Amino acid sequence: MEDLKQTENKIKVLLNRIRPYLQSHGGDFEFVKFEEGFVYLKMLGACEGCPLVNQTLEYGIEEILLEEVPGVLGVLLVE
């Protein structure tokens, strides 16, 4: 349980480093949960419905989390 909390905290710290980039483009995200290796995010603002959201997710957010946080298998969007 403690390992899960530590992993979740590390994810949140990294997401907060990424957040200003998205906010500079009018977007944002909300951390929903970390479960069974997957980080669930809800995209907000200009990110909602943006045609580049999948690229931002895959090559920005997911890539960083996969590199930096052992146990993260991927990032999934929720509505």
mmCIF file of the N, C-alpha and C atoms, coordinates in Angstrom:
data_MODEL
# 
_entry.id   MODEL 
# 
loop_
_atom_site.group_PDB 
_atom_site.id 
_atom_site.type_symbol 
_atom_site.label_atom_id 
_atom_site.label_alt_id 
_atom_site.label_comp_id 
_atom_site.label_asym_id 
_atom_site.label_entity_id 
_atom_site.label_seq_id 
_atom_site.pdbx_PDB_ins_code 
_atom_site.Cartn_x 
_atom_site.Cartn_y 
_atom_site.Cartn_z 
_atom_site.occupancy 
_atom_site.B_iso_or_equiv 
_atom_site.pdbx_formal_charge 
_atom_site.auth_seq_id 
_atom_site.auth_comp_id 
_atom_site.auth_asym_id 
_atom_site.auth_atom_id 
_atom_site.pdbx_PDB_model_num 
ATOM 1   N N  . MET A 1 1  ? 0.825   -1.201 0.000   1.00 0.00 ? 1  MET A N  1 
ATOM 2   C CA . MET A 1 1  ? 0.000   0.000  0.000   1.00 0.00 ? 1  MET A CA 1 
ATOM 3   C C  . MET A 1 1  ? 0.862   1.256  0.000   1.00 0.00 ? 1  MET A C  1 
ATOM 4   N N  . GLU A 1 2  ? 1.936   1.236  0.804   1.00 0.00 ? 2  GLU A N  1 
ATOM 5   C CA . GLU A 1 2  ? 2.830   2.392  0.867   1.00 0.00 ? 2  GLU A CA 1 
ATOM 6   C C  . GLU A 1 2  ? 3.535   2.602  -0.468  1.00 0.00 ? 2  GLU A C  1 
ATOM 7   N N  . ASP A 1 3  ? 3.936   1.493  -1.123  1.00 0.00 ? 3  ASP A N  1 
ATOM 8   C CA . ASP A 1 3  ? 4.576   1.610  -2.434  1.00 0.00 ? 3  ASP A CA 1 
ATOM 9   C C  . ASP A 1 3  ? 3.641   2.257  -3.441  1.00 0.00 ? 3  ASP A C  1 
ATOM 10  N N  . LEU A 1 4  ? 2.377   1.890  -3.383  1.00 0.00 ? 4  LEU A N  1 
ATOM 11  C CA . LEU A 1 4  ? 1.384   2.473  -4.286  1.00 0.00 ? 4  LEU A CA 1 
ATOM 12  C C  . LEU A 1 4  ? 1.271   3.973  -4.040  1.00 0.00 ? 4  LEU A C  1 
ATOM 13  N N  . LYS A 1 5  ? 1.247   4.377  -2.777  1.00 0.00 ? 5  LYS A N  1 
ATOM 14  C CA . LYS A 1 5  ? 1.163   5.796  -2.428  1.00 0.00 ? 5  LYS A CA 1 
ATOM 15  C C  . LYS A 1 5  ? 2.393   6.546  -2.940  1.00 0.00 ? 5  LYS A C  1 
ATOM 16  N N  . GLN A 1 6  ? 3.577   5.948  -2.778  1.00 0.00 ? 6  GLN A N  1 
ATOM 17  C CA . GLN A 1 6  ? 4.812   6.581  -3.241  1.00 0.00 ? 6  GLN A CA 1 
ATOM 18  C C  . GLN A 1 6  ? 4.806   6.725  -4.757  1.00 0.00 ? 6  GLN A C  1 
ATOM 19  N N  . THR A 1 7  ? 4.367   5.686  -5.444  1.00 0.00 ? 7  THR A N  1 
ATOM 20  C CA . THR A 1 7  ? 4.295   5.740  -6.903  1.00 0.00 ? 7  THR A CA 1 
ATOM 21  C C  . THR A 1 7  ? 3.317   6.817  -7.343  1.00 0.00 ? 7  THR A C  1 
ATOM 22  N N  . GLU A 1 8  ? 2.170   6.860  -6.711  1.00 0.00 ? 8  GLU A N  1 
ATOM 23  C CA . GLU A 1 8  ? 1.161   7.867  -7.049  1.00 0.00 ? 8  GLU A CA 1 
ATOM 24  C C  . GLU A 1 8  ? 1.691   9.283  -6.795  1.00 0.00 ? 8  GLU A C  1 
ATOM 25  N N  . ASN A 1 9  ? 2.406   9.472  -5.709  1.00 0.00 ? 9  ASN A N  1 
ATOM 26  C CA . ASN A 1 9  ? 2.984   10.788 -5.412  1.00 0.00 ? 9  ASN A CA 1 
ATOM 27  C C  . ASN A 1 9  ? 4.015   11.190 -6.454  1.00 0.00 ? 9  ASN A C  1 
ATOM 28  N N  . LYS A 1 10 ? 4.846   10.241 -6.889  1.00 0.00 ? 10 LYS A N  1 
ATOM 29  C CA . LYS A 1 10 ? 5.849   10.532 -7.921  1.00 0.00 ? 10 LYS A CA 1 
ATOM 30  C C  . LYS A 1 10 ? 5.162   10.912 -9.232  1.00 0.00 ? 10 LYS A C  1 
ATOM 31  N N  . ILE A 1 11 ? 4.096   10.210 -9.573  1.00 0.00 ? 11 ILE A N  1 
ATOM 32  C CA . ILE A 1 11 ? 3.325   10.524 -10.779 1.00 0.00 ? 11 ILE A CA 1 
ATOM 33  C C  . ILE A 1 11 ? 2.795   11.950 -10.697 1.00 0.00 ? 11 ILE A C  1 
ATOM 34  N N  . LYS A 1 12 ? 2.233   12.310 -9.561  1.00 0.00 ? 12 LYS A N  1 
ATOM 35  C CA . LYS A 1 12 ? 1.659   13.650 -9.396  1.00 0.00 ? 12 LYS A CA 1 
ATOM 36  C C  . LYS A 1 12 ? 2.721   14.740 -9.488  1.00 0.00 ? 12 LYS A C  1 
ATOM 37  N N  . VAL A 1 13 ? 3.899   14.488 -8.938  1.00 0.00 ? 13 VAL A N  1 
ATOM 38  C CA . VAL A 1 13 ? 4.995   15.462 -9.024  1.00 0.00 ? 13 VAL A CA 1 
ATOM 39  C C  . VAL A 1 13 ? 5.385   15.683 -10.487 1.00 0.00 ? 13 VAL A C  1 
ATOM 40  N N  . LEU A 1 14 ? 5.529   14.600 -11.234 1.00 0.00 ? 14 LEU A N  1 
ATOM 41  C CA . LEU A 1 14 ? 5.891   14.722 -12.650 1.00 0.00 ? 14 LEU A CA 1 
ATOM 42  C C  . LEU A 1 14 ? 4.789   15.401 -13.453 1.00 0.00 ? 14 LEU A C  1 
ATOM 43  N N  . LEU A 1 15 ? 3.548   15.066 -13.170 1.00 0.00 ? 15 LEU A N  1 
ATOM 44  C CA . LEU A 1 15 ? 2.439   15.703 -13.877 1.00 0.00 ? 15 LEU A CA 1 
ATOM 45  C C  . LEU A 1 15 ? 2.426   17.208 -13.620 1.00 0.00 ? 15 LEU A C  1 
ATOM 46  N N  . ASN A 1 16 ? 2.763   17.606 -12.413 1.00 0.00 ? 16 ASN A N  1 
ATOM 47  C CA . ASN A 1 16 ? 2.803   19.037 -12.097 1.00 0.00 ? 16 ASN A CA 1 
ATOM 48  C C  . ASN A 1 16 ? 3.931   19.756 -12.824 1.00 0.00 ? 16 ASN A C  1 
ATOM 49  N N  . ARG A 1 17 ? 4.979   19.029 -13.203 1.00 0.00 ? 17 ARG A N  1 
ATOM 50  C CA . ARG A 1 17 ? 6.053   19.622 -14.013 1.00 0.00 ? 17 ARG A CA 1 
ATOM 51  C C  . ARG A 1 17 ? 5.611   19.796 -15.465 1.00 0.00 ? 17 ARG A C  1 
ATOM 52  N N  . ILE A 1 18 ? 4.776   18.895 -15.938 1.00 0.00 ? 18 ILE A N  1 
ATOM 53  C CA . ILE A 1 18 ? 4.289   18.929 -17.323 1.00 0.00 ? 18 ILE A CA 1 
ATOM 54  C C  . ILE A 1 18 ? 3.166   19.953 -17.486 1.00 0.00 ? 18 ILE A C  1 
ATOM 55  N N  . ARG A 1 19 ? 2.366   20.112 -16.460 1.00 0.00 ? 19 ARG A N  1 
ATOM 56  C CA . ARG A 1 19 ? 1.156   20.944 -16.493 1.00 0.00 ? 19 ARG A CA 1 
ATOM 57  C C  . ARG A 1 19 ? 1.366   22.340 -17.090 1.00 0.00 ? 19 ARG A C  1 
ATOM 58  N N  . PRO A 1 20 ? 2.416   23.101 -16.720 1.00 0.00 ? 20 PRO A N  1 
ATOM 59  C CA . PRO A 1 20 ? 2.567   24.455 -17.267 1.00 0.00 ? 20 PRO A CA 1 
ATOM 60  C C  . PRO A 1 20 ? 2.635   24.498 -18.798 1.00 0.00 ? 20 PRO A C  1 
ATOM 61  N N  . TYR A 1 21 ? 3.207   23.468 -19.417 1.00 0.00 ? 21 TYR A N  1 
ATOM 62  C CA . TYR A 1 21 ? 3.257   23.429 -20.883 1.00 0.00 ? 21 TYR A CA 1 
ATOM 63  C C  . TYR A 1 21 ? 1.845   23.379 -21.453 1.00 0.00 ? 21 TYR A C  1 
ATOM 64  N N  . LEU A 1 22 ? 1.018   22.502 -20.930 1.00 0.00 ? 22 LEU A N  1 
ATOM 65  C CA . LEU A 1 22 ? -0.359  22.398 -21.423 1.00 0.00 ? 22 LEU A CA 1 
ATOM 66  C C  . LEU A 1 22 ? -1.138  23.670 -21.133 1.00 0.00 ? 22 LEU A C  1 
ATOM 67  N N  . GLN A 1 23 ? -0.930  24.235 -19.960 1.00 0.00 ? 23 GLN A N  1 
ATOM 68  C CA . GLN A 1 23 ? -1.636  25.461 -19.594 1.00 0.00 ? 23 GLN A CA 1 
ATOM 69  C C  . GLN A 1 23 ? -1.237  26.628 -20.489 1.00 0.00 ? 23 GLN A C  1 
ATOM 70  N N  . SER A 1 24 ? -0.004  26.622 -20.970 1.00 0.00 ? 24 SER A N  1 
ATOM 71  C CA . SER A 1 24 ? 0.434   27.704 -21.863 1.00 0.00 ? 24 SER A CA 1 
ATOM 72  C C  . SER A 1 24 ? -0.299  27.660 -23.200 1.00 0.00 ? 24 SER A C  1 
ATOM 73  N N  . HIS A 1 25 ? -0.921  26.525 -23.499 1.00 0.00 ? 25 HIS A N  1 
ATOM 74  C CA . HIS A 1 25 ? -1.707  26.365 -24.722 1.00 0.00 ? 25 HIS A CA 1 
ATOM 75  C C  . HIS A 1 25 ? -3.207  26.350 -24.431 1.00 0.00 ? 25 HIS A C  1 
ATOM 76  N N  . GLY A 1 26 ? -3.584  26.731 -23.227 1.00 0.00 ? 26 GLY A N  1 
ATOM 77  C CA . GLY A 1 26 ? -4.998  26.794 -22.871 1.00 0.00 ? 26 GLY A CA 1 
ATOM 78  C C  . GLY A 1 26 ? -5.593  25.486 -22.403 1.00 0.00 ? 26 GLY A C  1 
ATOM 79  N N  . GLY A 1 27 ? -4.751  24.485 -22.210 1.00 0.00 ? 27 GLY A N  1 
ATOM 80  C CA . GLY A 1 27 ? -5.246  23.186 -21.787 1.00 0.00 ? 27 GLY A CA 1 
ATOM 81  C C  . GLY A 1 27 ? -4.833  22.844 -20.371 1.00 0.00 ? 27 GLY A C  1 
ATOM 82  N N  . ASP A 1 28 ? -5.249  21.691 -19.937 1.00 0.00 ? 28 ASP A N  1 
ATOM 83  C CA . ASP A 1 28 ? -4.883  21.196 -18.613 1.00 0.00 ? 28 ASP A CA 1 
ATOM 84  C C  . ASP A 1 28 ? -5.345  19.745 -18.530 1.00 0.00 ? 28 ASP A C  1 
ATOM 85  N N  . PHE A 1 29 ? -5.088  19.114 -17.405 1.00 0.00 ? 29 PHE A N  1 
ATOM 86  C CA . PHE A 1 29 ? -5.559  17.758 -17.170 1.00 0.00 ? 29 PHE A CA 1 
ATOM 87  C C  . PHE A 1 29 ? -5.825  17.581 -15.694 1.00 0.00 ? 29 PHE A C  1 
ATOM 88  N N  . GLU A 1 30 ? -6.563  16.540 -15.400 1.00 0.00 ? 30 GLU A N  1 
ATOM 89  C CA . GLU A 1 30 ? -6.865  16.176 -14.013 1.00 0.00 ? 30 GLU A CA 1 
ATOM 90  C C  . GLU A 1 30 ? -6.411  14.737 -13.805 1.00 0.00 ? 30 GLU A C  1 
ATOM 91  N N  . PHE A 1 31 ? -5.626  14.499 -12.771 1.00 0.00 ? 31 PHE A N  1 
ATOM 92  C CA . PHE A 1 31 ? -5.252  13.142 -12.395 1.00 0.00 ? 31 PHE A CA 1 
ATOM 93  C C  . PHE A 1 31 ? -6.485  12.482 -11.798 1.00 0.00 ? 31 PHE A C  1 
ATOM 94  N N  . VAL A 1 32 ? -6.886  11.348 -12.346 1.00 0.00 ? 32 VAL A N  1 
ATOM 95  C CA . VAL A 1 32 ? -8.071  10.644 -11.860 1.00 0.00 ? 32 VAL A CA 1 
ATOM 96  C C  . VAL A 1 32 ? -7.667  9.521  -10.904 1.00 0.00 ? 32 VAL A C  1 
ATOM 97  N N  . LYS A 1 33 ? -6.753  8.646  -11.374 1.00 0.00 ? 33 LYS A N  1 
ATOM 98  C CA . LYS A 1 33 ? -6.305  7.546  -10.518 1.00 0.00 ? 33 LYS A CA 1 
ATOM 99  C C  . LYS A 1 33 ? -5.110  6.840  -11.150 1.00 0.00 ? 33 LYS A C  1 
ATOM 100 N N  . PHE A 1 34 ? -4.446  6.039  -10.336 1.00 0.00 ? 34 PHE A N  1 
ATOM 101 C CA . PHE A 1 34 ? -3.402  5.126  -10.795 1.00 0.00 ? 34 PHE A CA 1 
ATOM 102 C C  . PHE A 1 34 ? -3.846  3.742  -10.367 1.00 0.00 ? 34 PHE A C  1 
ATOM 103 N N  . GLU A 1 35 ? -4.055  2.865  -11.354 1.00 0.00 ? 35 GLU A N  1 
ATOM 104 C CA . GLU A 1 35 ? -4.610  1.548  -11.044 1.00 0.00 ? 35 GLU A CA 1 
ATOM 105 C C  . GLU A 1 35 ? -4.030  0.499  -11.973 1.00 0.00 ? 35 GLU A C  1 
ATOM 106 N N  . GLU A 1 36 ? -3.517  -0.576 -11.399 1.00 0.00 ? 36 GLU A N  1 
ATOM 107 C CA . GLU A 1 36 ? -2.981  -1.707 -12.151 1.00 0.00 ? 36 GLU A CA 1 
ATOM 108 C C  . GLU A 1 36 ? -1.981  -1.259 -13.210 1.00 0.00 ? 36 GLU A C  1 
ATOM 109 N N  . GLY A 1 37 ? -1.147  -0.283 -12.866 1.00 0.00 ? 37 GLY A N  1 
ATOM 110 C CA . GLY A 1 37 ? -0.090  0.169  -13.761 1.00 0.00 ? 37 GLY A CA 1 
ATOM 111 C C  . GLY A 1 37 ? -0.480  1.280  -14.715 1.00 0.00 ? 37 GLY A C  1 
ATOM 112 N N  . PHE A 1 38 ? -1.724  1.647  -14.725 1.00 0.00 ? 38 PHE A N  1 
ATOM 113 C CA . PHE A 1 38 ? -2.180  2.679  -15.661 1.00 0.00 ? 38 PHE A CA 1 
ATOM 114 C C  . PHE A 1 38 ? -2.557  3.965  -14.936 1.00 0.00 ? 38 PHE A C  1 
ATOM 115 N N  . VAL A 1 39 ? -2.124  5.075  -15.535 1.00 0.00 ? 39 VAL A N  1 
ATOM 116 C CA . VAL A 1 39 ? -2.455  6.405  -15.037 1.00 0.00 ? 39 VAL A CA 1 
ATOM 117 C C  . VAL A 1 39 ? -3.665  6.876  -15.828 1.00 0.00 ? 39 VAL A C  1 
ATOM 118 N N  . TYR A 1 40 ? -4.710  7.261  -15.142 1.00 0.00 ? 40 TYR A N  1 
ATOM 119 C CA . TYR A 1 40 ? -5.934  7.741  -15.779 1.00 0.00 ? 40 TYR A CA 1 
ATOM 120 C C  . TYR A 1 40 ? -6.002  9.254  -15.637 1.00 0.00 ? 40 TYR A C  1 
ATOM 121 N N  . LEU A 1 41 ? -6.124  9.934  -16.776 1.00 0.00 ? 41 LEU A N  1 
ATOM 122 C CA . LEU A 1 41 ? -6.188  11.389 -16.804 1.00 0.00 ? 41 LEU A CA 1 
ATOM 123 C C  . LEU A 1 41 ? -7.438  11.849 -17.529 1.00 0.00 ? 41 LEU A C  1 
ATOM 124 N N  . LYS A 1 42 ? -7.950  12.975 -17.108 1.00 0.00 ? 42 LYS A N  1 
ATOM 125 C CA . LYS A 1 42 ? -9.042  13.643 -17.815 1.00 0.00 ? 42 LYS A CA 1 
ATOM 126 C C  . LYS A 1 42 ? -8.469  14.935 -18.379 1.00 0.00 ? 42 LYS A C  1 
ATOM 127 N N  . MET A 1 43 ? -8.613  15.125 -19.679 1.00 0.00 ? 43 MET A N  1 
ATOM 128 C CA . MET A 1 43 ? -8.102  16.328 -20.323 1.00 0.00 ? 43 MET A CA 1 
ATOM 129 C C  . MET A 1 43 ? -9.124  17.446 -20.167 1.00 0.00 ? 43 MET A C  1 
ATOM 130 N N  . LEU A 1 44 ? -8.612  18.658 -19.957 1.00 0.00 ? 44 LEU A N  1 
ATOM 131 C CA . LEU A 1 44 ? -9.465  19.817 -19.701 1.00 0.00 ? 44 LEU A CA 1 
ATOM 132 C C  . LEU A 1 44 ? -9.098  20.980 -20.621 1.00 0.00 ? 44 LEU A C  1 
ATOM 133 N N  . GLY A 1 45 ? -9.971  21.967 -20.659 1.00 0.00 ? 45 GLY A N  1 
ATOM 134 C CA . GLY A 1 45 ? -9.699  23.189 -21.423 1.00 0.00 ? 45 GLY A CA 1 
ATOM 135 C C  . GLY A 1 45 ? -9.517  22.910 -22.904 1.00 0.00 ? 45 GLY A C  1 
ATOM 136 N N  . ALA A 1 46 ? -8.522  23.551 -23.496 1.00 0.00 ? 46 ALA A N  1 
ATOM 137 C CA . ALA A 1 46 ? -8.276  23.419 -24.929 1.00 0.00 ? 46 ALA A CA 1 
ATOM 138 C C  . ALA A 1 46 ? -7.864  22.005 -25.326 1.00 0.00 ? 46 ALA A C  1 
ATOM 139 N N  . CYS A 1 47 ? -7.447  21.193 -24.361 1.00 0.00 ? 47 CYS A N  1 
ATOM 140 C CA . CYS A 1 47 ? -7.057  19.813 -24.667 1.00 0.00 ? 47 CYS A CA 1 
ATOM 141 C C  . CYS A 1 47 ? -8.264  18.944 -25.026 1.00 0.00 ? 47 CYS A C  1 
ATOM 142 N N  . GLU A 1 48 ? -9.429  19.303 -24.487 1.00 0.00 ? 48 GLU A N  1 
ATOM 143 C CA . GLU A 1 48 ? -10.639 18.540 -24.794 1.00 0.00 ? 48 GLU A CA 1 
ATOM 144 C C  . GLU A 1 48 ? -10.978 18.711 -26.267 1.00 0.00 ? 48 GLU A C  1 
ATOM 145 N N  . GLY A 1 49 ? -11.012 17.618 -26.981 1.00 0.00 ? 49 GLY A N  1 
ATOM 146 C CA . GLY A 1 49 ? -11.377 17.669 -28.386 1.00 0.00 ? 49 GLY A CA 1 
ATOM 147 C C  . GLY A 1 49 ? -10.264 18.121 -29.311 1.00 0.00 ? 49 GLY A C  1 
ATOM 148 N N  . CYS A 1 50 ? -9.082  18.419 -28.782 1.00 0.00 ? 50 CYS A N  1 
ATOM 149 C CA . CYS A 1 50 ? -7.960  18.849 -29.624 1.00 0.00 ? 50 CYS A CA 1 
ATOM 150 C C  . CYS A 1 50 ? -7.486  17.667 -30.467 1.00 0.00 ? 50 CYS A C  1 
ATOM 151 N N  . PRO A 1 51 ? -7.247  17.883 -31.764 1.00 0.00 ? 51 PRO A N  1 
ATOM 152 C CA . PRO A 1 51 ? -6.797  16.782 -32.609 1.00 0.00 ? 51 PRO A CA 1 
ATOM 153 C C  . PRO A 1 51 ? -5.393  16.274 -32.251 1.00 0.00 ? 51 PRO A C  1 
ATOM 154 N N  . LEU A 1 52 ? -4.641  17.037 -31.487 1.00 0.00 ? 52 LEU A N  1 
ATOM 155 C CA . LEU A 1 52 ? -3.286  16.625 -31.114 1.00 0.00 ? 52 LEU A CA 1 
ATOM 156 C C  . LEU A 1 52 ? -3.211  16.009 -29.715 1.00 0.00 ? 52 LEU A C  1 
ATOM 157 N N  . VAL A 1 53 ? -4.352  15.803 -29.085 1.00 0.00 ? 53 VAL A N  1 
ATOM 158 C CA . VAL A 1 53 ? -4.342  15.310 -27.704 1.00 0.00 ? 53 VAL A CA 1 
ATOM 159 C C  . VAL A 1 53 ? -3.661  13.948 -27.592 1.00 0.00 ? 53 VAL A C  1 
ATOM 160 N N  . ASN A 1 54 ? -3.846  13.069 -28.554 1.00 0.00 ? 54 ASN A N  1 
ATOM 161 C CA . ASN A 1 54 ? -3.216  11.746 -28.482 1.00 0.00 ? 54 ASN A CA 1 
ATOM 162 C C  . ASN A 1 54 ? -1.701  11.838 -28.596 1.00 0.00 ? 54 ASN A C  1 
ATOM 163 N N  . GLN A 1 55 ? -1.215  12.744 -29.445 1.00 0.00 ? 55 GLN A N  1 
ATOM 164 C CA . GLN A 1 55 ? 0.230   12.937 -29.568 1.00 0.00 ? 55 GLN A CA 1 
ATOM 165 C C  . GLN A 1 55 ? 0.802   13.538 -28.291 1.00 0.00 ? 55 GLN A C  1 
ATOM 166 N N  . THR A 1 56 ? 0.100   14.505 -27.722 1.00 0.00 ? 56 THR A N  1 
ATOM 167 C CA . THR A 1 56 ? 0.537   15.104 -26.458 1.00 0.00 ? 56 THR A CA 1 
ATOM 168 C C  . THR A 1 56 ? 0.598   14.036 -25.378 1.00 0.00 ? 56 THR A C  1 
ATOM 169 N N  . LEU A 1 57 ? -0.405  13.200 -25.348 1.00 0.00 ? 57 LEU A N  1 
ATOM 170 C CA . LEU A 1 57 ? -0.469  12.142 -24.351 1.00 0.00 ? 57 LEU A CA 1 
ATOM 171 C C  . LEU A 1 57 ? 0.669   11.145 -24.541 1.00 0.00 ? 57 LEU A C  1 
ATOM 172 N N  . GLU A 1 58 ? 0.830   10.636 -25.762 1.00 0.00 ? 58 GLU A N  1 
ATOM 173 C CA . GLU A 1 58 ? 1.802   9.579  -26.028 1.00 0.00 ? 58 GLU A CA 1 
ATOM 174 C C  . GLU A 1 58 ? 3.243   10.067 -25.970 1.00 0.00 ? 58 GLU A C  1 
ATOM 175 N N  . TYR A 1 59 ? 3.538   11.169 -26.640 1.00 0.00 ? 59 TYR A N  1 
ATOM 176 C CA . TYR A 1 59 ? 4.926   11.618 -26.755 1.00 0.00 ? 59 TYR A CA 1 
ATOM 177 C C  . TYR A 1 59 ? 5.329   12.627 -25.689 1.00 0.00 ? 59 TYR A C  1 
ATOM 178 N N  . GLY A 1 60 ? 4.385   13.091 -24.924 1.00 0.00 ? 60 GLY A N  1 
ATOM 179 C CA . GLY A 1 60 ? 4.690   14.025 -23.850 1.00 0.00 ? 60 GLY A CA 1 
ATOM 180 C C  . GLY A 1 60 ? 4.507   13.355 -22.510 1.00 0.00 ? 60 GLY A C  1 
ATOM 181 N N  . ILE A 1 61 ? 3.287   13.248 -22.088 1.00 0.00 ? 61 ILE A N  1 
ATOM 182 C CA . ILE A 1 61 ? 2.965   12.761 -20.747 1.00 0.00 ? 61 ILE A CA 1 
ATOM 183 C C  . ILE A 1 61 ? 3.372   11.297 -20.542 1.00 0.00 ? 61 ILE A C  1 
ATOM 184 N N  . GLU A 1 62 ? 2.911   10.416 -21.411 1.00 0.00 ? 62 GLU A N  1 
ATOM 185 C CA . GLU A 1 62 ? 3.161   8.987  -21.224 1.00 0.00 ? 62 GLU A CA 1 
ATOM 186 C C  . GLU A 1 62 ? 4.649   8.660  -21.289 1.00 0.00 ? 62 GLU A C  1 
ATOM 187 N N  . GLU A 1 63 ? 5.346   9.227  -22.249 1.00 0.00 ? 63 GLU A N  1 
ATOM 188 C CA . GLU A 1 63 ? 6.775   8.952  -22.413 1.00 0.00 ? 63 GLU A CA 1 
ATOM 189 C C  . GLU A 1 63 ? 7.554   9.303  -21.141 1.00 0.00 ? 63 GLU A C  1 
ATOM 190 N N  . ILE A 1 64 ? 7.257   10.450 -20.564 1.00 0.00 ? 64 ILE A N  1 
ATOM 191 C CA . ILE A 1 64 ? 7.942   10.882 -19.341 1.00 0.00 ? 64 ILE A CA 1 
ATOM 192 C C  . ILE A 1 64 ? 7.622   9.944  -18.184 1.00 0.00 ? 64 ILE A C  1 
ATOM 193 N N  . LEU A 1 65 ? 6.359   9.613  -18.018 1.00 0.00 ? 65 LEU A N  1 
ATOM 194 C CA . LEU A 1 65 ? 5.973   8.739  -16.907 1.00 0.00 ? 65 LEU A CA 1 
ATOM 195 C C  . LEU A 1 65 ? 6.568   7.338  -17.052 1.00 0.00 ? 65 LEU A C  1 
ATOM 196 N N  . LEU A 1 66 ? 6.598   6.809  -18.266 1.00 0.00 ? 66 LEU A N  1 
ATOM 197 C CA . LEU A 1 66 ? 7.180   5.483  -18.485 1.00 0.00 ? 66 LEU A CA 1 
ATOM 198 C C  . LEU A 1 66 ? 8.668   5.473  -18.156 1.00 0.00 ? 66 LEU A C  1 
ATOM 199 N N  . GLU A 1 67 ? 9.366   6.540  -18.500 1.00 0.00 ? 67 GLU A N  1 
ATOM 200 C CA . GLU A 1 67 ? 10.800  6.640  -18.226 1.00 0.00 ? 67 GLU A CA 1 
ATOM 201 C C  . GLU A 1 67 ? 11.095  6.828  -16.741 1.00 0.00 ? 67 GLU A C  1 
ATOM 202 N N  . GLU A 1 68 ? 10.293  7.621  -16.075 1.00 0.00 ? 68 GLU A N  1 
ATOM 203 C CA . GLU A 1 68 ? 10.615  8.076  -14.722 1.00 0.00 ? 68 GLU A CA 1 
ATOM 204 C C  . GLU A 1 68 ? 9.974   7.280  -13.584 1.00 0.00 ? 68 GLU A C  1 
ATOM 205 N N  . VAL A 1 69 ? 8.903   6.561  -13.865 1.00 0.00 ? 69 VAL A N  1 
ATOM 206 C CA . VAL A 1 69 ? 8.177   5.898  -12.770 1.00 0.00 ? 69 VAL A CA 1 
ATOM 207 C C  . VAL A 1 69 ? 8.063   4.392  -13.038 1.00 0.00 ? 69 VAL A C  1 
ATOM 208 N N  . PRO A 1 70 ? 8.864   3.598  -12.327 1.00 0.00 ? 70 PRO A N  1 
ATOM 209 C CA . PRO A 1 70 ? 8.733   2.146  -12.464 1.00 0.00 ? 70 PRO A CA 1 
ATOM 210 C C  . PRO A 1 70 ? 7.313   1.713  -12.082 1.00 0.00 ? 70 PRO A C  1 
ATOM 211 N N  . GLY A 1 71 ? 6.771   0.816  -12.864 1.00 0.00 ? 71 GLY A N  1 
ATOM 212 C CA . GLY A 1 71 ? 5.425   0.330  -12.573 1.00 0.00 ? 71 GLY A CA 1 
ATOM 213 C C  . GLY A 1 71 ? 4.343   0.956  -13.421 1.00 0.00 ? 71 GLY A C  1 
ATOM 214 N N  . VAL A 1 72 ? 4.661   2.074  -14.084 1.00 0.00 ? 72 VAL A N  1 
ATOM 215 C CA . VAL A 1 72 ? 3.678   2.686  -14.981 1.00 0.00 ? 72 VAL A CA 1 
ATOM 216 C C  . VAL A 1 72 ? 3.742   1.953  -16.317 1.00 0.00 ? 72 VAL A C  1 
ATOM 217 N N  . LEU A 1 73 ? 2.604   1.457  -16.754 1.00 0.00 ? 73 LEU A N  1 
ATOM 218 C CA . LEU A 1 73 ? 2.506   0.724  -18.017 1.00 0.00 ? 73 LEU A CA 1 
ATOM 219 C C  . LEU A 1 73 ? 1.950   1.583  -19.139 1.00 0.00 ? 73 LEU A C  1 
ATOM 220 N N  . GLY A 1 74 ? 1.250   2.650  -18.781 1.00 0.00 ? 74 GLY A N  1 
ATOM 221 C CA . GLY A 1 74 ? 0.657   3.506  -19.800 1.00 0.00 ? 74 GLY A CA 1 
ATOM 222 C C  . GLY A 1 74 ? -0.232  4.559  -19.177 1.00 0.00 ? 74 GLY A C  1 
ATOM 223 N N  . VAL A 1 75 ? -0.738  5.421  -20.052 1.00 0.00 ? 75 VAL A N  1 
ATOM 224 C CA . VAL A 1 75 ? -1.639  6.493  -19.634 1.00 0.00 ? 75 VAL A CA 1 
ATOM 225 C C  . VAL A 1 75 ? -2.911  6.372  -20.459 1.00 0.00 ? 75 VAL A C  1 
ATOM 226 N N  . LEU A 1 76 ? -4.044  6.425  -19.797 1.00 0.00 ? 76 LEU A N  1 
ATOM 227 C CA . LEU A 1 76 ? -5.338  6.314  -20.464 1.00 0.00 ? 76 LEU A CA 1 
ATOM 228 C C  . LEU A 1 76 ? -6.174  7.555  -20.175 1.00 0.00 ? 76 LEU A C  1 
ATOM 229 N N  . LEU A 1 77 ? -6.959  7.945  -21.157 1.00 0.00 ? 77 LEU A N  1 
ATOM 230 C CA . LEU A 1 77 ? -7.849  9.094  -20.998 1.00 0.00 ? 77 LEU A CA 1 
ATOM 231 C C  . LEU A 1 77 ? -9.219  8.636  -20.532 1.00 0.00 ? 77 LEU A C  1 
ATOM 232 N N  . VAL A 1 78 ? -9.815  9.431  -19.681 1.00 0.00 ? 78 VAL A N  1 
ATOM 233 C CA . VAL A 1 78 ? -11.199 9.209  -19.274 1.00 0.00 ? 78 VAL A CA 1 
ATOM 234 C C  . VAL A 1 78 ? -11.986 10.464 -19.615 1.00 0.00 ? 78 VAL A C  1 
ATOM 235 N N  . GLU A 1 79 ? -13.283 10.300 -19.793 1.00 0.00 ? 79 GLU A N  1 
ATOM 236 C CA . GLU A 1 79 ? -14.120 11.459 -20.126 1.00 0.00 ? 79 GLU A CA 1 
ATOM 237 C C  . GLU A 1 79 ? -14.857 11.959 -18.919 1.00 0.00 ? 79 GLU A C  1 
# 
